[in-house]
Amino acid sequence: MGKKVWKKSQYRKLLTGLLAVTAIVVMMLMVGCGNDEALVGRWVFADDPSYVTTFNADGTGTHAISWGYGTSFRWSTPGNNIMWDFPGYANSRSPYSISGDVLYITVQDGVVYRYIRDN
């Protein structure tokens, strides 16, 4: 039995197919894990301005308290939810909406937190 030899056209078809599949996967990831640019920036908790949440354009962010405590996270916005990814914790989703310079985040039991844009 002889060794199968591929023709140039077969290599081109394989390469074209791989590129197409790669492009489709990349587009699916971008759509499914996109970030709402309207969230990017610094948001101050309306009920206590010492609490600040920052959403960076690269999908990272921080929660900070003015007297020194802070934690970082990764975020994305599938649908009308913020997907929070805190190191060491299970991911969570929070429905959100933005009206002007006010961000509303709904957490467990339907409690809504209000943040004011501070850019």
Order of alpha helices (4+ residues) and beta strands (2+ residues): alpha-beta-beta-beta-beta-beta-beta-beta-beta
